[in-house]
Amino acid sequence: MHPNQRYLPRLATTKLPDGTLVSPPLEDLDPLLPIDKLEEYLGYKPHRDSFRARGIELKSDEN
């Protein structure tokens, strides 16, 4: 294997602009799918941290 070869898919933590670290749930691996595709493939609304890892903030009454 080439030394620069990335291992994918993998778990990955995302650093938000405010410095907060977000770890999406196990079913949401890197590279991240678009959130609508993730929801389609899961068959249910993804976890709140899946949205946060993509920079999408939910209202407090969502998920």
C-alpha positions in Angstrom: 0.0 0.0 0.0 1.2 3.5 -0.8 2.3 5.4 2.3 -0.1 8.3 1.4 -3.1 6.0 0.9 -6.0 7.0 3.2 -8.0 4.4 5.0 -11.7 5.0 4.1 -14.3 4.9 5.3 -13.2 5.8 8.8 -14.4 7.5 12.0 -13.4 11.2 12.0 -13.8 14.1 14.4 -14.7 17.5 12.9 -13.5 20.8 14.4 -16.1 23.5 14.2 -15.3 27.1 13.6 -15.7 27.9 17.3 -13.1 25.2 18.2 -15.7 22.6 19.4 -15.0 19.0 18.4 -17.8 16.9 17.0 -17.7 13.1 16.6 -20.5 11.9 14.4 -22.1 8.5 15.3 -20.7 5.3 14.1 -23.1 5.0 11.1 -21.8 8.4 9.7 -18.2 7.7 8.5 -15.7 9.9 6.7 -15.9 10.9 3.9 -19.2 12.4 4.9 -22.2 11.9 2.6 -24.6 14.8 2.0 -27.0 14.8 4.9 -30.0 14.1 2.6 -28.3 11.0 1.2 -27.4 9.8 4.7 -31.0 10.1 5.8 -32.2 8.3 2.7 -29.8 5.4 3.2 -30.4 5.2 7.0 -34.2 5.3 6.6 -34.5 7.8 9.6 -33.3 11.2 10.6 -29.6 11.2 11.4 -28.2 12.0 14.8 -27.8 15.7 15.8 -24.0 15.4 15.6 -24.2 14.3 12.0 -25.7 17.7 11.2 -23.2 19.6 13.4 -20.3 17.9 11.7 -21.5 19.4 8.5 -22.0 22.8 10.0 -25.8 22.5 10.0 -27.3 23.8 13.2 -30.7 22.4 14.2 -33.3 24.2 16.2 -33.5 23.0 19.8 -36.8 21.2 19.2 -35.3 19.1 16.3 -33.6 15.7 16.9 
